[in-house]
Amino acid sequence: MTRKNEPPVFINLTPLQVKKIEVMRESLDAPVTRKELMDDLIDGGYMGALKTLYDDGRITKRGYQDCLKLVPDYLKGDI
């Protein structure tokens, strides 16, 4: 979890990775920023990881539910 005053972390992307992001953006019906797309991709990966950890018994049901609090409500319908 990010602390309130913690500075953001920046990552470097290769030109190929940026091109792939642009292709993903073009495939969407509504306009979306790179940041919005990356946020959704990270949240989707996070949800997949949580499911795997829970299914494998590496986190408890309570831990799973607590971690889901970090996922936006509109994505929880996929769970």
Secondary structure per residue as TSV (DSSP state, phi and psi in degrees):
chain	resnum	aa	ss	phi	psi
A	1	M	-	360.0	141.8
A	2	T	-	-85.4	134.3
A	3	R	-	-78.4	154.3
A	4	K	T	-56.0	-45.9
A	5	N	T	-96.1	10.7
A	6	E	-	-74.0	131.1
A	7	P	-	-70.2	152.7
A	8	P	-	-66.9	155.7
A	9	V	-	-105.5	131.0
A	10	F	-	-105.0	144.3
A	11	I	-	-120.6	150.0
A	12	N	-	-94.4	134.8
A	13	L	-	-113.6	145.4
A	14	T	-	-76.4	160.6
A	15	P	H	-56.5	-35.7
A	16	L	H	-65.2	-41.6
A	17	Q	H	-64.2	-39.9
A	18	V	H	-64.6	-40.1
A	19	K	H	-62.0	-41.1
A	20	K	H	-64.3	-39.1
A	21	I	H	-62.2	-42.0
A	22	E	H	-64.8	-37.2
A	23	V	H	-64.7	-41.6
A	24	M	H	-62.5	-42.3
A	25	R	H	-61.9	-41.7
A	26	E	H	-64.5	-26.4
A	27	S	H	-77.7	-13.0
A	28	L	S	-85.6	148.7
A	29	D	S	-71.8	-37.6
A	30	A	S	-104.9	149.4
A	31	P	-	-64.5	137.8
A	32	V	-	-143.2	143.5
A	33	T	-	-78.1	164.2
A	34	R	H	-59.2	-42.0
A	35	K	H	-62.0	-44.8
A	36	E	H	-61.1	-42.5
A	37	L	H	-63.0	-46.1
A	38	M	H	-65.4	-39.4
A	39	D	H	-58.5	-46.1
A	40	D	H	-66.8	-38.6
A	41	L	H	-64.6	-42.0
A	42	I	H	-64.8	-44.7
A	43	D	H	-62.4	-39.7
A	44	G	H	-63.3	-43.4
A	45	G	H	-65.5	-38.3
A	46	Y	H	-62.6	-44.9
A	47	M	H	-63.6	-40.7
A	48	G	H	-62.1	-41.3
A	49	A	H	-64.8	-42.2
A	50	L	H	-60.6	-44.3
A	51	K	H	-61.2	-44.6
A	52	T	H	-62.0	-46.5
A	53	L	H	-61.2	-41.8
A	54	Y	H	-69.1	-46.8
A	55	D	H	-61.1	-33.3
A	56	D	T	-83.8	-1.8
A	57	G	T	76.8	18.2
A	58	R	S	-89.5	-10.7
A	59	I	S	-137.4	151.9
A	60	T	-	-79.1	168.4
A	61	K	H	-59.7	-40.7
A	62	R	H	-63.1	-44.1
A	63	G	H	-61.9	-40.6
A	64	Y	H	-61.0	-48.2
A	65	Q	H	-63.7	-39.8
A	66	D	H	-63.5	-42.1
A	67	C	H	-67.7	-30.6
A	68	L	H	-66.0	-19.6
A	69	K	T	-63.5	-19.5
A	70	L	T	-86.1	-3.8
A	71	V	S	-97.8	133.7
A	72	P	-	-58.9	144.9
A	73	D	H	-55.9	-38.9
A	74	Y	H	-66.8	-17.5
A	75	L	H	-92.4	-15.9
A	76	K	H	-69.4	-17.0
A	77	G	T	-64.8	-18.9
A	78	D	T	-81.6	-7.6
A	79	I	-	-86.5	360.0
